[in-house]
Amino acid sequence: MGRAGGYRKSDRSRVRGGGSDKKPATRLVTGGRRKEWTGAVVNPPVWRASTHLYDSVADMRAGKASNEDGRFFYGRRGSPTQWALAEALTELEPGAHGTMLFPSGVSAIACALLAVLRPGDVLLMADSSYDPTRSYAEAFLKKWGVETRYYDPLIGAGIADLICERTRAIMMESPGSLTFEIQDVPAICAAAKDRGVTTLLDNTWAASYFFRGIEHGVDITILAGTKYIVGHSDVMLGSVTCTEKYWQRVRRTAQQLGQVIAPDDAYLALRGLRTLDVRMRQHQDSALKIARWLAGQPRVARVLHPALPDCPGHAIWRRDFSGSAGLFSFVMDGGDADAVAAFVDGLALFGIGYSWGGYESLALPVDPTPDRSATEWKAEGPVIRLNIGLEDCADLMADLAKGLERYEKTACKR
Ligand SMILES: Cc1ncc(COP(=O)(O)O)c(C=O)c1O
């Protein structure tokens, strides 16, 4: 494969299979599998490298002229394993120019915001955002002179009224963490574009697969690849994918912060990505069955699942998304923390863990109350979040049914 320098992204004749004219499931299989990165095997191997070697001083100097994936330079700029993953993720978002990789979803969010914000700016953030995204705004961006104002995730085109002279960016997450409100991303992006405001979207739930952010007007989409992209609960990963307008800013900020992921992690993420379509469809089917069944249980007040008609923003989900993922919450009708513990602790097939998007089911008691400021969270009882994995759906339902019995007994005793 030669020495430092090497392959240029613009040389499309080298691409085996890729290209955004293909259907999404095909792109998952072909993305990033350039012949010069895979050689004679199917998957780009793990290139463990810090030092890249040049043929000559002239070659070394020429290397500095280009700062794009596909050119050997130094380990921090990655090698074919990371380039292949970045290219495959870019192909998930038609209209995107490139993708930068990060060691976690949070580091991707932090870098994307840093790339677009300046001291003195106002950032608009959805009130239903992932709590570490909020904490980053409150703990880091605030110190750095950026003011964050929170908005109702159902605001839609009404966001225009919140945009002021100092508003630089809008951070969306759809559906919202824990409560699953779907935002009118196209309406928010249209209002933002009118006023020259940058839009960012945490697209982790849809995995850039059931919702394509850039096609819907977003400037920068962010994934916690830790979830569905990796899919096997064994790698931390983040990515930022953006349009050409933002590419240099995002790339340089990530490079200035020294962000790089291990080739082993890139390899595992690529392996996960290849089966994303079948996994997402199975997560979708099982989660929907379980969500509908839970909605009919007397102890359950509400199920917060974007594909159910009473979920806030459901009509927008129907309009904009091509599917639904395996993560949702449900609100109990009465009961307390002890009843929740009896429900969750006794589950045989659901682990208790913070992450989601893996092949195994998880159950977690959650409380949206402390992470709200623009809206008030009102509920009939405690909230439980489920990650529906790839186990047989009937087994999962039987496990949950016993959990509901335990909930009932514990709640009635008190
Ligand atoms: C919606 C969302 N965004 C971002 C993240 C952060 O990802 P990571 O844990 O890889 O930092 C998470 C993690 O749970 C998440 O749920």
The ligand as an SDF file (V2000), in Angstrom:
LIG
                    3D

 16 16  0  0  0  0  0  0  0  0999 V2000
  -29.0390   10.8240   22.7480 C   0  0  0  0  0  0  0  0  0  0  0  0
  -27.6240   10.6070   23.1820 C   0  0  0  0  0  0  0  0  0  0  0  0
  -26.6750   11.3920   22.6670 N   0  0  0  0  0  0  0  0  0  0  0  0
  -25.3920   11.2520   23.0260 C   0  0  0  0  0  0  0  0  0  0  0  0
  -25.0070   10.3080   23.9360 C   0  0  0  0  0  0  0  0  0  0  0  0
  -23.5700   10.2380   24.3700 C   0  0  0  0  0  0  0  0  0  0  0  0
  -22.8990    9.1680   23.8340 O   0  0  0  0  0  0  0  0  0  0  0  0
  -21.6140    8.5590   24.5430 P   0  0  0  0  0  0  0  0  0  0  0  0
  -22.1160    7.7960   25.7170 O   0  0  0  0  0  0  0  0  0  0  0  0
  -20.9800    7.7400   23.4890 O   0  0  0  0  0  0  0  0  0  0  0  0
  -20.7440    9.7010   24.9670 O   0  0  0  0  0  0  0  0  0  0  0  0
  -25.9550    9.4570   24.4980 C   0  0  0  0  0  0  0  0  0  0  0  0
  -25.5570    8.4090   25.4660 C   0  0  0  0  0  0  0  0  0  0  0  0
  -26.3670    7.8150   26.1410 O   0  0  0  0  0  0  0  0  0  0  0  0
  -27.3130    9.6240   24.1140 C   0  0  0  0  0  0  0  0  0  0  0  0
  -28.2870    8.8680   24.6560 O   0  0  0  0  0  0  0  0  0  0  0  0
  1  2  1  0
  2  3  1  0
  2 15  2  0
  3  4  2  0
  4  5  1  0
  5  6  1  0
  5 12  2  0
  6  7  1  0
  7  8  1  0
  8  9  2  0
  8 10  1  0
  8 11  1  0
 12 13  1  0
 12 15  1  0
 13 14  2  0
 15 16  1  0
M  END
$$$$
